[in-house]
Amino acid sequence: MRTIVILGAGFSKNSGLPVQIEIPALLIKESGKDNFESAVSGVLRRFMEELFCYGGEIYPQLDDLLTCIDISISSGHHLGIKYSIDHLWAIKRFLVYRVFSILEGSFRYSSDIDRLVRFFVEERFKDTGFLVLNWDTVLERYIAGINPDIAVDYCNNGRNLNGDRDNTGKKKIKIIKVHGLSNWLYCNNCRTLLNDTDCSIRPIGKAGFRKEDFELFDEMKGVINKNELSKGTACNICQDNVSAHIATQCYRKPFRKNTFPLVWGEAEKMLTDSQKWVFIGYSLPQADYEFKHLLKISEHKLAHKKSKGLSIDVVLLHSNNTIMKYKSFFGDRIERVFNGGIDEYINYLSFFNKKS
C-alpha cells in the first residue's frame, strides 16, 4: 500500500475522547452511578495520594502511574509497605477498567472525522493502511458506519471472540494497533488472543477482576455484587477467564519483543513498503522512543532501493512545538504541515481530489 495513516490521541480527541494528560482527573471523578464506581474512584484516589502525594491540584501522569505499577509487579517487589504485588495487580485492573470506561463513554460522533475516514476508505481504499497508537476503537466505529461490509485485519493472529466468520468476498483493511486495543482479550490458559470485533464486551468484562481484589481495600467493603463483577468473560476455546491485552509504558520491556511481536513486525513492513506517511493528531512524544525507532528503521531500511523518496504530511492543531519536533526528527522529508487541525486537512483533500 502506498499511504500509511498514523493516528494519535488528537485524532480521537475530535470524537470527544480525552487526551492522555486529561485522563488522571477522570480516573477519580465521582460519577454517582453506583457504589462500585465510587469505590473504584476511592481506591485510585488513595493510591495517588499515598504514592504521589496528590493534594487535589496537580495529578500524577498516567504513564507514571502505570510504569511504577508495572515495574514493581515485574520485579516482584512491593511499592511501599502498603502496596504488595496483590494490591498492585488489583489497582492495575481497576485502573485499566476505568480507562476503558472513559474511552467508551466519551465517544461523540464527528462529521469531520467521518469525512476524513470516508476519504481514505472510499477514495483510497486499496492504497491505504492505518497505524494507530491509541487503545480506543474510534476508527473502527467510523469504518463500520461507512461500510459495515469492510472486515478489519488487525494482523495480530487473533481469533474472533464470537467465533470465526467467513469473510470471503469482503474487503479487508489493515489496522495496526502497536499499543494494543481495548477490544483485544487474552487467555492466560490457552494463550489465545481474542478480538472482540463486535464491541460486545463491556469494560467490566475486560478487566479480569478477581474476588480477592475486592477484599484488599476498605473502599470496596460496601460493594454488594462482587461475585457478578468478578465473573468476567470466558474464552471461547478453553472457557477460562480472559482479560484486556494492551501495552502500558514500561521502560524495561520492549513492546516489539515482549508484547506484540507480530503486530510490530507488520507495522515495520507496512511503513517500509509505503511511499507516504500521514501523521494525524500524533505529538511524537519522547515516551514513544521505541515507536520512533521503528519509524527510523522503516524510513531508511530500503530507501536506497526506491526511485522516489518518502513523503510525510503532518496534521496538528495549533502546536508549533510539535511541528519543531517533527522537523528535527524527519527534516526535509516533511512535505506539508497542517497546523489548523483536521478541518484544514480535509479541505486540502477535497481540493486535491477535485484537482486529480
Contacts in CASP RR format, 6 or more apart in sequence:
PFRMAT RR
TARGET T0000
AUTHOR 0000-0000-0000
METHOD contacts of the structure
MODEL  1
MRTIVILGAGFSKNSGLPVQIEIPALLIKESGKDNFESAVSGVLRRFMEE
LFCYGGEIYPQLDDLLTCIDISISSGHHLGIKYSIDHLWAIKRFLVYRVF
SILEGSFRYSSDIDRLVRFFVEERFKDTGFLVLNWDTVLERYIAGINPDI
AVDYCNNGRNLNGDRDNTGKKKIKIIKVHGLSNWLYCNNCRTLLNDTDCS
IRPIGKAGFRKEDFELFDEMKGVINKNELSKGTACNICQDNVSAHIATQC
YRKPFRKNTFPLVWGEAEKMLTDSQKWVFIGYSLPQADYEFKHLLKISEH
KLAHKKSKGLSIDVVLLHSNNTIMKYKSFFGDRIERVFNGGIDEYINYLS
FFNKKS
1 126 0 8 1.000
1 127 0 8 1.000
1 128 0 8 1.000
1 129 0 8 1.000
1 174 0 8 1.000
1 270 0 8 1.000
1 273 0 8 1.000
1 274 0 8 1.000
2 127 0 8 1.000
2 128 0 8 1.000
2 274 0 8 1.000
2 275 0 8 1.000
2 276 0 8 1.000
3 120 0 8 1.000
3 124 0 8 1.000
3 127 0 8 1.000
3 128 0 8 1.000
3 129 0 8 1.000
3 274 0 8 1.000
3 275 0 8 1.000
3 276 0 8 1.000
3 277 0 8 1.000
3 278 0 8 1.000
4 128 0 8 1.000
4 129 0 8 1.000
4 130 0 8 1.000
4 131 0 8 1.000
4 270 0 8 1.000
4 271 0 8 1.000
4 274 0 8 1.000
4 276 0 8 1.000
4 277 0 8 1.000
4 278 0 8 1.000
5 120 0 8 1.000
5 128 0 8 1.000
5 129 0 8 1.000
5 130 0 8 1.000
5 131 0 8 1.000
5 278 0 8 1.000
5 280 0 8 1.000
6 130 0 8 1.000
6 131 0 8 1.000
6 132 0 8 1.000
6 133 0 8 1.000
6 277 0 8 1.000
6 278 0 8 1.000
6 279 0 8 1.000
6 280 0 8 1.000
6 282 0 8 1.000
7 130 0 8 1.000
7 131 0 8 1.000
7 132 0 8 1.000
7 133 0 8 1.000
7 134 0 8 1.000
7 139 0 8 1.000
7 280 0 8 1.000
7 281 0 8 1.000
7 282 0 8 1.000
8 132 0 8 1.000
8 133 0 8 1.000
8 134 0 8 1.000
8 279 0 8 1.000
8 280 0 8 1.000
8 281 0 8 1.000
8 282 0 8 1.000
8 283 0 8 1.000
9 17 0 8 1.000
9 19 0 8 1.000
9 20 0 8 1.000
9 133 0 8 1.000
9 134 0 8 1.000
9 281 0 8 1.000
9 282 0 8 1.000
9 283 0 8 1.000
10 19 0 8 1.000
10 280 0 8 1.000
10 281 0 8 1.000
10 282 0 8 1.000
10 283 0 8 1.000
10 317 0 8 1.000
11 113 0 8 1.000
11 134 0 8 1.000
11 138 0 8 1.000
11 139 0 8 1.000
11 280 0 8 1.000
11 281 0 8 1.000
11 282 0 8 1.000
11 342 0 8 1.000
12 134 0 8 1.000
12 136 0 8 1.000
12 138 0 8 1.000
13 19 0 8 1.000
13 281 0 8 1.000
14 110 0 8 1.000
14 112 0 8 1.000
14 113 0 8 1.000
14 342 0 8 1.000
15 107 0 8 1.000
15 108 0 8 1.000
15 109 0 8 1.000
15 110 0 8 1.000
15 113 0 8 1.000
15 138 0 8 1.000
16 106 0 8 1.000
16 107 0 8 1.000
16 108 0 8 1.000
16 110 0 8 1.000
17 102 0 8 1.000
17 103 0 8 1.000
17 106 0 8 1.000
17 107 0 8 1.000
17 134 0 8 1.000
17 136 0 8 1.000
17 138 0 8 1.000
18 26 0 8 1.000
18 102 0 8 1.000
18 106 0 8 1.000
20 61 0 8 1.000
20 62 0 8 1.000
20 63 0 8 1.000
21 61 0 8 1.000
23 62 0 8 1.000
23 99 0 8 1.000
23 102 0 8 1.000
24 48 0 8 1.000
24 59 0 8 1.000
24 60 0 8 1.000
24 61 0 8 1.000
24 62 0 8 1.000
24 65 0 8 1.000
25 59 0 8 1.000
26 98 0 8 1.000
26 102 0 8 1.000
27 41 0 8 1.000
27 44 0 8 1.000
27 95 0 8 1.000
27 98 0 8 1.000
27 99 0 8 1.000
27 102 0 8 1.000
28 41 0 8 1.000
28 42 0 8 1.000
28 44 0 8 1.000
28 45 0 8 1.000
28 48 0 8 1.000
29 41 0 8 1.000
30 38 0 8 1.000
30 41 0 8 1.000
31 37 0 8 1.000
31 38 0 8 1.000
31 41 0 8 1.000
32 38 0 8 1.000
35 222 0 8 1.000
35 223 0 8 1.000
35 224 0 8 1.000
36 223 0 8 1.000
36 225 0 8 1.000
36 229 0 8 1.000
38 219 0 8 1.000
39 217 0 8 1.000
39 219 0 8 1.000
39 220 0 8 1.000
39 222 0 8 1.000
39 223 0 8 1.000
40 94 0 8 1.000
40 97 0 8 1.000
40 98 0 8 1.000
41 98 0 8 1.000
42 219 0 8 1.000
43 91 0 8 1.000
43 94 0 8 1.000
43 217 0 8 1.000
43 219 0 8 1.000
43 220 0 8 1.000
44 91 0 8 1.000
44 94 0 8 1.000
44 95 0 8 1.000
44 98 0 8 1.000
45 54 0 8 1.000
46 217 0 8 1.000
46 219 0 8 1.000
47 65 0 8 1.000
47 83 0 8 1.000
47 91 0 8 1.000
48 54 0 8 1.000
48 59 0 8 1.000
48 60 0 8 1.000
48 65 0 8 1.000
49 55 0 8 1.000
50 82 0 8 1.000
50 83 0 8 1.000
51 60 0 8 1.000
51 68 0 8 1.000
51 79 0 8 1.000
51 80 0 8 1.000
51 83 0 8 1.000
52 60 0 8 1.000
52 64 0 8 1.000
52 65 0 8 1.000
54 60 0 8 1.000
62 99 0 8 1.000
63 249 0 8 1.000
63 287 0 8 1.000
65 95 0 8 1.000
66 92 0 8 1.000
66 95 0 8 1.000
66 248 0 8 1.000
66 249 0 8 1.000
66 250 0 8 1.000
67 248 0 8 1.000
67 249 0 8 1.000
67 250 0 8 1.000
67 251 0 8 1.000
68 79 0 8 1.000
69 79 0 8 1.000
69 88 0 8 1.000
69 91 0 8 1.000
69 92 0 8 1.000
69 95 0 8 1.000
70 92 0 8 1.000
70 248 0 8 1.000
70 249 0 8 1.000
70 250 0 8 1.000
70 253 0 8 1.000
71 250 0 8 1.000
71 251 0 8 1.000
71 252 0 8 1.000
72 78 0 8 1.000
72 79 0 8 1.000
72 83 0 8 1.000
72 85 0 8 1.000
72 88 0 8 1.000
73 85 0 8 1.000
73 88 0 8 1.000
73 89 0 8 1.000
73 92 0 8 1.000
74 250 0 8 1.000
74 252 0 8 1.000
74 253 0 8 1.000
76 85 0 8 1.000
77 85 0 8 1.000
78 84 0 8 1.000
78 85 0 8 1.000
79 88 0 8 1.000
83 91 0 8 1.000
86 212 0 8 1.000
86 216 0 8 1.000
87 216 0 8 1.000
87 217 0 8 1.000
89 213 0 8 1.000
90 210 0 8 1.000
90 212 0 8 1.000
90 213 0 8 1.000
90 216 0 8 1.000
90 217 0 8 1.000
93 207 0 8 1.000
93 208 0 8 1.000
93 209 0 8 1.000
93 210 0 8 1.000
93 213 0 8 1.000
93 243 0 8 1.000
94 207 0 8 1.000
94 213 0 8 1.000
96 206 0 8 1.000
96 207 0 8 1.000
96 244 0 8 1.000
96 246 0 8 1.000
97 203 0 8 1.000
97 204 0 8 1.000
97 206 0 8 1.000
97 207 0 8 1.000
97 209 0 8 1.000
99 135 0 8 1.000
100 135 0 8 1.000
100 182 0 8 1.000
100 203 0 8 1.000
100 206 0 8 1.000
100 207 0 8 1.000
100 244 0 8 1.000
101 203 0 8 1.000
103 135 0 8 1.000
103 136 0 8 1.000
103 182 0 8 1.000
104 182 0 8 1.000
104 202 0 8 1.000
104 203 0 8 1.000
107 136 0 8 1.000
107 138 0 8 1.000
107 141 0 8 1.000
112 342 0 8 1.000
112 343 0 8 1.000
112 346 0 8 1.000
113 138 0 8 1.000
113 142 0 8 1.000
113 342 0 8 1.000
114 142 0 8 1.000
114 146 0 8 1.000
115 346 0 8 1.000
116 280 0 8 1.000
116 342 0 8 1.000
116 345 0 8 1.000
116 346 0 8 1.000
116 349 0 8 1.000
117 139 0 8 1.000
117 142 0 8 1.000
117 143 0 8 1.000
117 146 0 8 1.000
118 142 0 8 1.000
118 146 0 8 1.000
119 346 0 8 1.000
119 349 0 8 1.000
119 353 0 8 1.000
120 128 0 8 1.000
120 129 0 8 1.000
120 130 0 8 1.000
121 128 0 8 1.000
121 143 0 8 1.000
121 146 0 8 1.000
121 147 0 8 1.000
121 150 0 8 1.000
121 173 0 8 1.000
122 146 0 8 1.000
122 147 0 8 1.000
123 353 0 8 1.000
125 171 0 8 1.000
125 173 0 8 1.000
128 173 0 8 1.000
129 173 0 8 1.000
129 174 0 8 1.000
129 175 0 8 1.000
129 176 0 8 1.000
129 270 0 8 1.000
130 139 0 8 1.000
130 173 0 8 1.000
130 174 0 8 1.000
130 175 0 8 1.000
130 176 0 8 1.000
131 176 0 8 1.000
131 178 0 8 1.000
131 267 0 8 1.000
131 270 0 8 1.000
131 271 0 8 1.000
132 139 0 8 1.000
132 175 0 8 1.000
132 176 0 8 1.000
132 177 0 8 1.000
132 178 0 8 1.000
133 178 0 8 1.000
133 179 0 8 1.000
133 282 0 8 1.000
133 288 0 8 1.000
133 291 0 8 1.000
134 177 0 8 1.000
134 179 0 8 1.000
135 177 0 8 1.000
135 179 0 8 1.000
135 180 0 8 1.000
135 181 0 8 1.000
135 182 0 8 1.000
135 246 0 8 1.000
136 181 0 8 1.000
136 182 0 8 1.000
137 181 0 8 1.000
137 182 0 8 1.000
137 183 0 8 1.000
137 199 0 8 1.000
139 175 0 8 1.000
140 152 0 8 1.000
140 175 0 8 1.000
140 197 0 8 1.000
140 199 0 8 1.000
143 150 0 8 1.000
143 152 0 8 1.000
143 173 0 8 1.000
144 150 0 8 1.000
147 171 0 8 1.000
149 170 0 8 1.000
149 171 0 8 1.000
150 170 0 8 1.000
150 171 0 8 1.000
150 172 0 8 1.000
150 173 0 8 1.000
151 167 0 8 1.000
151 170 0 8 1.000
151 171 0 8 1.000
151 172 0 8 1.000
151 173 0 8 1.000
152 172 0 8 1.000
152 173 0 8 1.000
152 175 0 8 1.000
152 197 0 8 1.000
153 172 0 8 1.000
153 173 0 8 1.000
153 174 0 8 1.000
153 175 0 8 1.000
154 175 0 8 1.000
154 176 0 8 1.000
154 177 0 8 1.000
154 181 0 8 1.000
154 184 0 8 1.000
154 195 0 8 1.000
154 263 0 8 1.000
155 174 0 8 1.000
155 176 0 8 1.000
155 262 0 8 1.000
155 263 0 8 1.000
155 266 0 8 1.000
156 177 0 8 1.000
156 184 0 8 1.000
156 193 0 8 1.000
156 195 0 8 1.000
156 260 0 8 1.000
156 262 0 8 1.000
156 263 0 8 1.000
157 193 0 8 1.000
157 262 0 8 1.000
158 192 0 8 1.000
158 193 0 8 1.000
158 194 0 8 1.000
158 195 0 8 1.000
159 192 0 8 1.000
159 193 0 8 1.000
159 194 0 8 1.000
159 195 0 8 1.000
159 236 0 8 1.000
159 237 0 8 1.000
160 194 0 8 1.000
160 195 0 8 1.000
160 197 0 8 1.000
161 185 0 8 1.000
161 194 0 8 1.000
161 195 0 8 1.000
161 196 0 8 1.000
161 197 0 8 1.000
161 198 0 8 1.000
161 200 0 8 1.000
161 201 0 8 1.000
161 233 0 8 1.000
161 236 0 8 1.000
162 196 0 8 1.000
162 197 0 8 1.000
162 198 0 8 1.000
162 200 0 8 1.000
162 236 0 8 1.000
163 236 0 8 1.000
174 266 0 8 1.000
174 270 0 8 1.000
176 263 0 8 1.000
176 266 0 8 1.000
176 267 0 8 1.000
176 270 0 8 1.000
177 184 0 8 1.000
177 263 0 8 1.000
178 247 0 8 1.000
178 255 0 8 1.000
178 260 0 8 1.000
178 263 0 8 1.000
178 264 0 8 1.000
178 267 0 8 1.000
178 291 0 8 1.000
178 294 0 8 1.000
179 246 0 8 1.000
179 247 0 8 1.000
179 255 0 8 1.000
180 245 0 8 1.000
180 246 0 8 1.000
180 247 0 8 1.000
180 259 0 8 1.000
180 260 0 8 1.000
180 263 0 8 1.000
181 245 0 8 1.000
181 246 0 8 1.000
182 203 0 8 1.000
182 206 0 8 1.000
182 244 0 8 1.000
182 246 0 8 1.000
183 195 0 8 1.000
183 196 0 8 1.000
183 197 0 8 1.000
183 199 0 8 1.000
183 201 0 8 1.000
183 206 0 8 1.000
184 193 0 8 1.000
184 194 0 8 1.000
184 195 0 8 1.000
184 196 0 8 1.000
184 244 0 8 1.000
184 245 0 8 1.000
184 246 0 8 1.000
185 193 0 8 1.000
185 194 0 8 1.000
185 195 0 8 1.000
185 196 0 8 1.000
185 201 0 8 1.000
185 206 0 8 1.000
185 233 0 8 1.000
185 242 0 8 1.000
185 243 0 8 1.000
185 244 0 8 1.000
185 245 0 8 1.000
186 192 0 8 1.000
186 193 0 8 1.000
186 194 0 8 1.000
186 242 0 8 1.000
186 243 0 8 1.000
186 244 0 8 1.000
186 245 0 8 1.000
187 193 0 8 1.000
187 194 0 8 1.000
187 235 0 8 1.000
187 237 0 8 1.000
187 238 0 8 1.000
187 240 0 8 1.000
187 241 0 8 1.000
187 242 0 8 1.000
188 240 0 8 1.000
188 243 0 8 1.000
189 235 0 8 1.000
189 238 0 8 1.000
189 240 0 8 1.000
190 235 0 8 1.000
190 237 0 8 1.000
190 238 0 8 1.000
190 240 0 8 1.000
192 235 0 8 1.000
192 237 0 8 1.000
192 238 0 8 1.000
193 245 0 8 1.000
194 235 0 8 1.000
194 236 0 8 1.000
194 242 0 8 1.000
201 233 0 8 1.000
204 229 0 8 1.000
204 232 0 8 1.000
205 231 0 8 1.000
205 232 0 8 1.000
205 233 0 8 1.000
206 233 0 8 1.000
206 243 0 8 1.000
206 244 0 8 1.000
207 232 0 8 1.000
207 243 0 8 1.000
207 244 0 8 1.000
208 230 0 8 1.000
208 232 0 8 1.000
208 233 0 8 1.000
208 241 0 8 1.000
208 242 0 8 1.000
208 243 0 8 1.000
208 244 0 8 1.000
209 229 0 8 1.000
209 230 0 8 1.000
209 232 0 8 1.000
210 230 0 8 1.000
211 226 0 8 1.000
211 227 0 8 1.000
211 230 0 8 1.000
213 220 0 8 1.000
213 230 0 8 1.000
214 220 0 8 1.000
214 223 0 8 1.000
214 226 0 8 1.000
214 229 0 8 1.000
214 230 0 8 1.000
220 226 0 8 1.000
223 229 0 8 1.000
232 241 0 8 1.000
232 242 0 8 1.000
233 241 0 8 1.000
233 242 0 8 1.000
234 240 0 8 1.000
234 241 0 8 1.000
234 242 0 8 1.000
235 241 0 8 1.000
235 242 0 8 1.000
247 255 0 8 1.000
247 259 0 8 1.000
247 260 0 8 1.000
249 287 0 8 1.000
253 259 0 8 1.000
254 290 0 8 1.000
255 264 0 8 1.000
255 290 0 8 1.000
256 264 0 8 1.000
256 265 0 8 1.000
256 290 0 8 1.000
256 294 0 8 1.000
264 294 0 8 1.000
267 294 0 8 1.000
268 294 0 8 1.000
268 297 0 8 1.000
268 298 0 8 1.000
268 301 0 8 1.000
271 277 0 8 1.000
271 294 0 8 1.000
271 295 0 8 1.000
271 298 0 8 1.000
271 299 0 8 1.000
272 297 0 8 1.000
272 298 0 8 1.000
272 301 0 8 1.000
272 302 0 8 1.000
273 302 0 8 1.000
274 310 0 8 1.000
275 306 0 8 1.000
275 308 0 8 1.000
275 309 0 8 1.000
275 310 0 8 1.000
275 311 0 8 1.000
276 310 0 8 1.000
276 311 0 8 1.000
276 312 0 8 1.000
276 313 0 8 1.000
277 310 0 8 1.000
277 311 0 8 1.000
277 312 0 8 1.000
277 313 0 8 1.000
278 312 0 8 1.000
278 313 0 8 1.000
278 314 0 8 1.000
278 315 0 8 1.000
279 312 0 8 1.000
279 313 0 8 1.000
279 314 0 8 1.000
279 315 0 8 1.000
279 326 0 8 1.000
280 315 0 8 1.000
280 342 0 8 1.000
280 345 0 8 1.000
281 315 0 8 1.000
281 316 0 8 1.000
281 317 0 8 1.000
283 316 0 8 1.000
283 319 0 8 1.000
283 322 0 8 1.000
283 325 0 8 1.000
284 292 0 8 1.000
284 322 0 8 1.000
284 325 0 8 1.000
284 326 0 8 1.000
284 329 0 8 1.000
292 329 0 8 1.000
295 329 0 8 1.000
299 310 0 8 1.000
299 330 0 8 1.000
299 333 0 8 1.000
303 309 0 8 1.000
303 310 0 8 1.000
309 333 0 8 1.000
310 333 0 8 1.000
311 333 0 8 1.000
311 335 0 8 1.000
312 326 0 8 1.000
312 330 0 8 1.000
312 333 0 8 1.000
312 334 0 8 1.000
312 335 0 8 1.000
313 334 0 8 1.000
313 335 0 8 1.000
313 336 0 8 1.000
313 337 0 8 1.000
313 338 0 8 1.000
313 345 0 8 1.000
314 323 0 8 1.000
314 326 0 8 1.000
314 334 0 8 1.000
314 336 0 8 1.000
314 337 0 8 1.000
314 338 0 8 1.000
315 338 0 8 1.000
315 341 0 8 1.000
315 342 0 8 1.000
315 344 0 8 1.000
315 345 0 8 1.000
316 322 0 8 1.000
316 323 0 8 1.000
316 337 0 8 1.000
316 338 0 8 1.000
316 339 0 8 1.000
316 340 0 8 1.000
316 341 0 8 1.000
317 339 0 8 1.000
317 340 0 8 1.000
317 341 0 8 1.000
317 342 0 8 1.000
318 339 0 8 1.000
318 340 0 8 1.000
318 341 0 8 1.000
319 339 0 8 1.000
320 339 0 8 1.000
323 337 0 8 1.000
323 339 0 8 1.000
326 334 0 8 1.000
326 337 0 8 1.000
327 334 0 8 1.000
336 348 0 8 1.000
338 344 0 8 1.000
338 345 0 8 1.000
338 348 0 8 1.000
END
